[in-house]
């Protein structure tokens, strides 16, 4: 069956296991398919950790891959898919793990990334590729899949089901609050506790804002939260390791804004239309910033590239990262407070 489809296909399988941020990036693609081809049946193969974030989205058949089960995880996928054929597989993750899963999906069309961008030999597991476009944000690159299918329109909708009010008892307030989510899964992307503590104090003193720390269960996240709490001179609420994904989403939705490096929670905030002051020096924000918060992003990536490679951003390969500890130190407290002040001018508290 050739692409683009001249009429909506009966079924599509989407393969994107992880991570939280990229699951959020995938949702506009899902919503685009659902809007323009409402009769098409969608199956999404997704990671066990990421599934709870999206499990209440309607009209999707989720198949969960639990990587902790090793070989059994692949057997489980095979068992669930052995009697199913799809009109197309959207192979949207470049990893050997997902490529092996793609072998278990029965579809004449296996659509992957173009060879210029594909990594981990993904092109060996696809028989069709999206069109190559240079220097795209991750979300825009994902729209290459719907464009190849035959849908030219882009729907910038996330629509993750979430309660309008906090659905847990850890935190309830009518006072405006800012969430600081200080850690990324990649430690080199993290800013410093001293800076976050100073920002928390400034928000409390200058704007009367309640500051809430959020984070997961890792030792790095817990230590960072403890350092920020100890160094802050004004009270803040530490919810690190105290929320699940849905509770975190509710917390982010009701926040005035979120301050975070390149992380899953930053993109979750985008999914619920909360502004994000993104802290970027290690990764290019034009590729990976919170999609709707370009104007609030602190961007010290050009300086980091210049220091690391003695050249400009335009001269390095798209997606180049600076993985040195000094990179995030290029971000100053004044950088962050300036962005917050700009945000309050555009969106008064």
C-alpha angles and dihedrals in degrees: 000000000000128000136271096048112234090207133020112285120235096237142008130190117210118201114199116131104172172076119009093239093049092046086058090048089053096055097079087056091051091048091049092055092045093051099045099033104030092162094057113104112230126207118185122196104206140168121265093238094051098042097082090061094062105019094111095057107117129235096025125112105215121204112193123218114201106196091189088071091064112195093004089063090063091046090053091052091048091050092052095046104035094100097038130091125190133202090225141003117213103208097196103164127071106216136107090240093060092041090057089050089051088063088064093055115091108218134128089217118057106176119197141158122297114267093251091065104025116109135191091034092293091152089069090064098046129072095191131036138201118249117275115250122170131228100010132158111248091251092053091048090053090055085066086080096057091042090055090049090056105263109121097177121088120215111203094201129125103171100176107179109250134156116259091229132039109286094200135062101232095091133017124161141146090206117101110256140189122218117218110198098183105180138069125197085247107065094206088068093059123109120213133279092233091059094047092048091051091050091049091052092046092050091050096044101038101033106019090237125162108231120212125191117212133184147128135267101276120119091239092056094047093049092048092051091048092051093049092048093049094048098044113097095203129057120274133170118244112207095163111145090003102098136063121218095272093047090048090051090053090049091051094045093057096044124105088228143331127238113204146135120242098309145133094260090054089059092041087057089054089053090060094041097250115146115248127207096208119200109215131174105117097049131039109258091205086068103033112015123124097286100231098038106067093130092054096048120116103220119195093146094107091056091047092051091048092050095044102040104015091235142086130274089254090060099055128074114273109264096026111157132207105219098181122119093233094061099080089046086072086076112089132203088244090057090059098042090048091056091047091051090051089050093052090050091054095036112024116213 
